[in-house]
């Protein structure tokens, strides 16, 4: 299992409050059988930015402490990047980076909005060779009311990452319902804990895989077959055909 979304590095954002908490979060993941966990702190343009140098300094400290505790889990670099019109420019300047240094960028939208420039930003990033992953789309208020917003992005090659907490109902009934529908309709490509601490938002992931397997075996198998491609910076397989009330749409990975 790979946890593509966590806030396990302390002292950067609203995630782990101390190195001890970071290590406890790593321990929770390892005990669940997670092989890789991506350390993805928030990056908000012009408000909450971190340099690659400073990030790697903090990541290396956590990796070293993890090894001293004899943890086997591999901690990978990454960011949760807040949507902004300047993301293509920042990517070109190497001020933002992908999962494990790959072309796969984890990007989040404002919870209550779907910015008009969203598709343009993703398109420009893909022209630069990046592959956007939309973080927890099931929690976005606009998307909850209009699933076509996600369908259109998937058709353009954007991957979707769902939170464990969403599938468990931690964010409310509507988010849970939306996440389950996305799973059933083949609209999920990777999973993440979005872990922030060791109490209310733990780095639990195993149950999310179990839920996906129960509700849609095809999506579960797609995730297992493709998740390592992402951390190894290679192209994923073709997306699964979307399940819709009307005639389905076959989606192909044009960036393969």
Beta strands, then each sheet from edge to edge (+ up, - down):
strand 1: 2-6
strand 2: 36-43
strand 3: 74-82
strand 4: 104-108
strand 5: 131-135
strand 6: 159-163
strand 7: 190-192
sheet 1: 1+ 2+ 3+ 4+ 5+ 6+ 7+
end
